[in-house]
Amino acid sequence: MDYDFCNVDGAKRLKQRIEEFWRERGYNVDVKLIEAGFVAAMRSARTDVRSDMVNGFPTRREDANERSRPSMRGLVGAA
């Protein structure tokens, strides 16, 4: 896999992969693409991928009676 995740096409692919990965595991992740424009140091435009995850893990939509946090169980080696 040799995508450039900083351009628009690569960022869209990355967004889709992140959302699908966590959806399959029962989590909702909100991923947004942010156009950063031209960056002189990179000598190109850049697209940032941002999400609502915390420390690399999503948060479940909470019920009023349920507080849940993502578990590491079942995620080891699932990349």
Long-range contacts (C-beta under 8 A, 24 or more apart in sequence): 5-49, 6-42, 6-44, 6-46, 6-47, 7-44, 7-45, 7-46, 7-47, 8-33, 8-35, 8-47, 10-47, 11-47, 11-48, 11-49, 14-49, 15-49, 18-49, 18-51, 22-58, 25-74, 25-75, 25-78, 26-60, 27-58, 27-59, 27-60, 27-70, 28-58, 28-60, 28-61, 29-53, 29-58
